[in-house]
Amino acid sequence: MSFDTRRNRIILATLLAIAFALITVDLRDDQRSPVSDMRRFGAVVFGPVERAAAAVVNPVRDVIGDIAALPGNRRRVEELERENEELRRQLRTSELARSRAAELDKLLRVASLGQYRIVPAQVIALGPAQGFSWTVTIDAGEIDGIKPDMTVINGEGLVGRVTTVGPTTSTVLLAIDPTSSVGARLASTLEIGLVSGAGYDPMRLELLNSQAGLKKGDRLVTFGSRGAKPFVPGLPIGEVVSVEQTPGQLTRKARVRPYVNFAALDLVGVVVQPPRTDPRDALLPPKPTPQPTPRLTRQPTPQPTAQFASPSPNLRES
């Protein structure tokens, strides 16, 4: 059965004409439009239905949108995590660079004051090596002019001595090794003795003069070896932290805290040429300024003043 009849076409044309007429009339201001009442009626009737339909459709649409955007969000999170890790790496690198720059400044200052010619090197491995318990490996060797029995220092003082040398690396015996001993001199009295390593425990000092004055806080520097090998003179060693009572013995003994932090060795210098003259105590760190001890002063107790009664009005001078 065909619906394309002349009657249907006339009805369709009539409806289109009415629709165009309503649109033309409605182009005027809403308040004066003849169809404004019809629009308001439609809003009242169909508005709740549209809101209910939106309440059902919108969450579903949002979930579908989130699912569609999930791969992009995951990629963005991964990009942010990579950027964050890169920023942390740059921060660690800059902190390490600042720390090494500060160590290099201190090392060059010690070398300049002591008139040592040094070859800077970096610790690249920890011992034990070749039978020694307390050793480190540095990235300097024969091609850098390093030879056995050269002194190794850093910005705080004595680190140790070179034991074996390869083409590009060397092994350093640390001053805290139990087999290590170095001639020392007290900065205050010039008394000489021997300082031995004890691992991470305080180093041991034995003064040759059993009657020498020795107290907590005394500071020690290297006495120096003949030919400046294996130790050059004038390098800070450490500070006396306790003195042992040794009555009747031929030596005086004490415990010494080294200036060098052997647990955090990084940048060191190998002394390839000793100083022309002994720097003596010039390389020792400055002594801390003692803080004045506050004294409690007793405040004077206020004395009561004598109270004099005013003369009675009934009394008269005679």
Buried (B, 14 or more C-beta within 10 A) or exposed (E): EEEEEEEEEEEEEEEEEEEEEBEEEBEEEEEEBEBBEEEEEEEEEEEEEEEEEEEEEEEEEEEEEEEEEEEEEEEEEEEEEEEEEEEEEEEEEEEEEEEEEEBBEEBBEBBEEBBBEBBBBBBEEEBEBEEBBBBBBBBBBEEBBBEEBBBBBBBBBBBBBBBBBEEEBBBBBBBBBBEBBBBBBBBBEEBBBBBBBBEEEBBBBBBEBBEBEBEEEBBBBBBBBEEBBBBBBBBBBBBBBEBEEBEEEEBBBBBBEBBBEBEEBEBBBBBBBBBEEBBBBEBBEEEEEEEEEEEEEEEEEEEEEEEEEEEEEEEEEE
